Amino acid sequence: MAAHATGHRQTDHINIMALAEAGYDFARTILKPGGTYLAKVLRGGTEGDLLKLMKLDFATVRHVKPMASRDESAELFVLATGFRGGQR
């Protein structure tokens, strides 16, 4: 899935974060214990909130930036591994 880019940095951040959060909610319902979730996000201020939530459900949560991504790009990927089963 990908959010439509508008070129307006704040709008794009909000749209992609909403999509990542929806994907995370869906993943919590279908992942088996030990599962993995990966989502593309844009730096913009609210990505930390999603990471805090994910740390409750996953053993490891971290940002990764592919080598193919330009250094000045706001894109990051959040990688969560070791799903605990959604039991908070």
GIDA-V922386 format. One record per residue. N is the residue number from 1. PSI is psi in degrees with one decimal (999 if undefined). D_LAST is the distance of its C-alpha to the last C-alpha in Angstrom with 1 decimal. Layout:
BEGIN
N_PSI_D_LAST, N_PSI_D_LAST
END
This chain:
BEGIN
1_151.0_26.9, 2_138.7_28.4, 3_144.3_28.8, 4_126.4_32.5, 5_131.5_33.8, 6_-20.5_35.9, 7_-11.7_37.1, 8_112.9_35.8, 9_-47.8_33.3, 10_-42.4_31.0, 11_-44.5_31.0, 12_-39.8_30.3, 13_-48.9_27.3, 14_-44.6_25.9, 15_-44.9_26.6, 16_-32.0_25.1, 17_-38.1_21.9, 18_-40.6_21.6, 19_-42.9_22.2, 20_-39.7_19.7, 21_-40.2_16.9, 22_-41.9_18.1, 23_-40.1_18.1, 24_-44.3_14.6, 25_-43.2_13.5, 26_-44.6_15.9, 27_-38.8_14.7, 28_-27.2_11.1, 29_-22.8_13.1, 30_-19.5_15.7, 31_143.7_14.6, 32_157.6_14.8, 33_136.3_13.1, 34_-6.0_15.1, 35_170.5_15.8, 36_143.5_17.0, 37_132.6_17.0, 38_131.4_20.0, 39_145.1_21.2, 40_132.5_24.2, 41_166.7_23.8, 42_135.9_26.5, 43_137.9_26.6, 44_-1.0_27.1, 45_-34.0_24.7, 46_-3.1_21.5, 47_-26.8_20.2, 48_-33.8_18.6, 49_-42.1_16.2, 50_-41.6_15.0, 51_-40.3_14.7, 52_-44.0_12.6, 53_-43.5_9.9, 54_-31.6_10.5, 55_-19.6_10.2, 56_-26.6_6.5, 57_-13.1_6.8, 58_147.7_10.3, 59_-38.2_12.4, 60_131.4_15.1, 61_127.1_15.7, 62_160.9_19.2, 63_142.2_22.1, 64_146.8_25.0, 65_113.4_28.4, 66_149.4_30.7, 67_-27.6_34.2, 68_-14.2_35.6, 69_133.3_34.0, 70_146.3_36.4, 71_-36.9_35.7, 72_-6.4_36.2, 73_142.3_33.9, 74_-5.0_30.7, 75_140.3_28.8, 76_164.4_26.1, 77_138.4_23.6, 78_126.0_20.0, 79_119.2_19.1, 80_125.5_15.7, 81_157.9_15.9, 82_51.2_14.1, 83_133.7_11.4, 84_2.2_8.8, 85_8.4_8.6, 86_14.9_6.1, 87_101.8_3.8, 88_999_0.0
END
